[in-house]
Amino acid sequence: MKTSFSGIFIGFISVGIGCFFLIGTWGAYLDYSRVQEYSGRASGQVTKKHLQTAADGVGNYYLDYWFAPAAGSKINASSDISKQQWETLQVNDNLEIRYDPSNPKRSIPMYGGSPSLIMAFFMLVLGAVFMAFGVSRFLTSFKKSKARV
């Protein structure tokens, strides 16, 4: 019986990456579920737009806004949004806000700021592919060698 240690190592790394993606899938799904339960709606106003860029030039788009929930005073908040929405909205524009009635400080803009179920599905597929590859590498690393006569 011949054992391939490099195959075992690659299998172990692939299974680890697969587990990382599957845990990320669960986290993305929990974020999606939490935001779907935000039943409060309020009108808000954009107070500031800002962009954070990394060294590689990729950026995150942020929007500062305020809103007044039905039973409370004015709340200032910030959220990341899509580039298209960031370019469309201007300071002092009105927008609709979703918030958690039990904790109004947990809020997002109605369109463009919520987590996507597509991202959770994408992470699930990547995790499954890495897991399948890792398990197959484990199995092929322990193959029987043919006896020579």
N, C-alpha and C positions, 0 to 999 in steps of 0.2 A: 504494500500500500504506500503510495507516494503522496506526500503532503506538500502543498504549495503555500509557503508562508506569506508570499506577496499577495496571493489570492485571498487569503484569510484577512490580511491587513486591509486590502481594498474593500472587501466585503464588510468589515467592521466599520470602516469610514463611511461607506455608502449607507449602511443601516443607521449610523449616527445622524447623518444628514437627513435621511428619511424621517427619523424620529423628530428632528428639529422642525421640519416642515409640517408634520402632523400635529405637533404641539402648537405651531403657529396657526394652523387651520382652526383649532379649537378656540384660540384667543380671538381670531378674526370673527368667528361665528358668535362668540359671546359679546363682542363689541356691536355686531350687527343686531343681535337680539335686544341688547340694552337700549340702543337708539330707537328701535322700533316701538319700544314701550313709552317713549316720550310723547305723551298725549297732549301736553300744553302747547298752545299756539299763541304767538304774540307778534305784533308789528314792531320792528326795530329800525335802527338807522346806523349806517356805516359811519364810523368816526375816524378810522385810519386804515390804510393799506400798507403792508410792508412785505418785503421779499428777503428771504435768507438764502444766500447762495453758498454752496460748498466750494472747495478748491477745484473740483472738476467741472464747475459751471452749472451743475444741476441745482435747481432751487426749489424751495418750499414757499408757497404763497399763503399769507396770513391776512386775516381781516379782523379788525377790532370793531365792535359794534355795541350798542346799548339797546335794551328793550325793557318794557314794563309788563311783568306778568299780571294776570287778572287780579290776584290778591297780594299785591306787594308794591315795593318801590322800584325805581329804576336800577337795573343791573347792567354793569359793564362786563363784557366778555370778549374773548378772542377765539378764533377757530381757523384751522387750515382749510383751504378751499382749492378747487381746481383752477388751473391757469386761465381757462376760458372765462370763468365767472369772475376771477380777479381782474381780468382786463375789462370786462363789461361793467362791473360795479364801480361807482365813483364815490368819493367822500360826500356825505349828506344824502345819499340815495337811501330809499326805504327798502327793507327786505323783510321777509317772513321768517320768524324764528320758531324752532321746535325746542321745547324744554321739558324737563322732568318736574311735574307739579309738586312732588315731595321734596325736591331740592332744585329750585329754579336756577341755581348757579351752573347746573349741568345743562348746557344748551348747545345747539348747532344751528347754522343757517338751514332753512328748509330744503334748499336745493344745492347740492354740490359739496356738502361737508360731512355727509354720513358715510359710514363704512359700507363697503359693497360685498354682497354675497358672492359675486364673481371672483373676488380676490380669495375668499375662503375656498371656493371650489378649485381655483388654480393651484393654491397651496396644497390641497388634498391630492390632486393629480401628481404634482411634483413629488410629494412625500411617498405616494404609492410606487412611483417609478423607481425612486432611489431605494426603497425597501425591497422591491422585487429584484433589482439588480444586485443588491447586497446579499440577499439570501441565495440567489443563483450563484454568486461568486463563492459563497461558503460551501455550497453543495458540490460545485465543480472542483474545489480545492482539495477534496478528499476522494480522488479517483483511484481506482485499482490499476496498478501497472500490470501489463501482460508479462507473463513468465517467458523468458527466452530459453530455448532448448539448444 
